[in-house]
Amino acid sequence: MIRTTLAALLLTTTAHAGEIWVTNEKDDTVSVISTETLEVIKTYETGERPRGITFSKDFSLLYICASDSNAVQVMDPNSGEILHDLPSGEDPEQFVLHPDDRHLYIANEDDAITTVVDTETRKVVAQIDVGIEPEGMAVSPDGKIAITTSETTNMAHWIDTETQELFANTLVDSRPRHAEFLRDGSEMWVSSEIGGTLTIFDTATQAEKAKISFEVQGVHPDRVQPVGFEFTEEDTHAFVALGPSNHVAVVNAETYEVEDYILVGRRVWHMDFNEDRSLLFTTNGVSGDVTVIDVAKREAIKSIKVGRFPWGAAFRPTN
Amino acid sequence: MHRWMTVLCAMCCAVTATAEVTLNANYLHVEVSLPPTLSNLDPVPEDIGLAGALTGLKDNQTTGRFLDQKYDLVETYVPEGDDPIAMAKELLSASPYLILSAPATVQTAIADLPEAEGALIFNTSTGDLSLRDADCRANLFHTLPSDAMRTDALAQVFVQKRWTDLVMITGTHPQDVTYAQSMRRSLTKFGLALSGEKEWAFDADMRRNASQEVPLFTQDFGDYDAMILADEVHDFGRYVLYNTWEARPVTGSEGLSAVTWSPVIEQWGAAQLQSRFEKAHDRQMTSQDYAAWAAMRTLGEAVTRTNAVDPEALRAYILSDAFELAGFKGRPLTYRAWNGQLRQPIAIVHPRALVAQAPLDGFLHQVNELDSLGLDQPESTCEAFQ
């Protein structure tokens, strides 16, 4: 009996083995954290100022925005070897991989451009003029719409991925940083760092549906700055990094109410979940660590020291 | 099919008809002679201020492209000896939007012109406190911080570092004297005082003998925690550092200083603004460039959000709670509704790095911590905004 339980436990654990990969903006490295032991197991060198990070759909390739090297680097995550660079336009900051597993939509922060790169031919397919300082990138689950948010123009730009042209531009509050679609594609969310809000758009009409503000006790509203966010299983909640307020907010994605605030490290920026979404890993730029949050309990359970100024985070399963 | 075409055309026409939103602004630079300084290491760029306004213009134009809003900026330079008031009169007759680089007295004279009534004028060049106080004007906004905001920022640093025994050396130029007055006011405000003061009245060439003169000159201060320099024209200050009799930090106009903007600011996305500016103008961004950029962006932000180019509507929006400018300083910038001053954090820097940003932690305020810097509502005697 006991043996069976143990075996079952072991099985469950193995099923959820995985790694969180974190870019260290001011160390030119990525840190690899085991989601089981919650320790850094490897550190690999990258190009200069690594920020955006994402895996190919089968997790065999890792894409890294090496902003100051003006390239997207492709790494073999099993060896840490840089296989090749992709053309990316200047100063790539953040990107998103299209559901076709082939096209990367890249925000070129210094150039007010979104670059579309074919990862197979390694060629630029299109460059789209967007607002000043593009940053947040998202693509709809059906692959038809890509989003770029521009920090100084304060807009979400809606790109038709068939024509690679803009079909709508919607204003949001100051310094939009991150964008995400719900899994069913019905809503698109944008965070505004200086505005201190999340704006929710109806995807079909591109009309603003709701706006969420935050209030952290003991922190001046000006310092509560939403940046990265991710949805839980089934899209019931969003976990939102609130930058220099050093908190992550838990937002009910149905009522749009903020239910909780969790204290994490300093200047919390981006995040990703482990495989079953029971743990959340947030990058804390100023304190140079990653906070592990128990999603069910809504509690920070551990801080893991990584490199200097951790920025992006991406999960990959290892079994 | 035909009907559809008509409907489509009607829609397009409607869009074009409502799209006539164009903001034309003027940039007026009134040249003033600068006093000679001991060193000629740092020439003042000829396009100081203007370069910032042009970067702001470009930012506005990019945003405007998506909203059918257009922006234009024309620069005018008034050489020394020419009449800036006549020129301002002409510019204000053409457009109510004026970005100004001029001495304080010229600014009030321009703001008092009949053509300036209802205009939106931005002071981007002087920290003169009187313009935010008794000499304020309802049509004159300030994107450059007042001297008081900068000296308050340093006073907060002194309190936090417990540098309570302070001495000051003041130059003889009017800017130096004004800065010293502002510093004394700030020290009093934060419960500090000077234990010694001297005036810099040398006419020697410090490039050769700073190492001989400065130790002697500073010897009779005795011991102290930090030395403040009031040398706003940057004449002698650079030769005081590392030459003082006592090995103490130097602060104020040189050394650890409080500034609007500096090339060493890279936090809060500032690296992007810095690189955009440097690419366009082949030099680094100064405080005055930042103030002119903020003025242009203030107009842009107000037009973006209101879709209006009527100065009254824009003024009301800029002074409202809805207005906020993302100014690469880590928090939203807004205007003080009692004197038109742009609220902003102040950078405490040395030439190689950002040391701190005021307001410092622990300096609280009942409304907005940023109002712990400069003239707060109860102190300001400005009535034009009421």
Interface residues (C-beta under 8 A of the other chain):
Chain A: E109 D110 A112 D129 G131 I132 E133 E151 T152 T153 N154 M155 H157 L166 N169 L171 D173 S174 R175 E193 I194 G195 G196 H220 D222 R223 P244
Chain B: D59 T62 T63 R65 F66 L67 G269 Q272 S275 R276 K279 T304 R305 E324 L325 A326 G330 R331 P332 N368 E369 L370
